[in-house]
Amino acid sequence: MEWLNFYSNTYGTNNQMVSGLLSEMVIDEQMRLYRKRELYKEIDEALATKNREAFMRLTSELKAIMEYEKA
């Protein structure tokens, strides 16, 4: 009986750890998707106002996100 309690506690802890990691992965992905959407908007604004410096900075950030997603 003691062994079953020990096993179920360990199993529960592992499930919590895996659930926590999966939650972090989902949150991280959603944050990246949100930032990409915002970058596209900001890049459009930079193009519309012919702000080269902002355009270069924003496209550089977008490229970095896309490279991270490829890995």
Summary of the structure (lengths in Angstrom):
residues: 71
radius of gyration: 21.3
end to end distance: 46.2
largest distance: 72.5
contacts: 154
relative contact order: 0.08
helix: 93%
strand: 0%
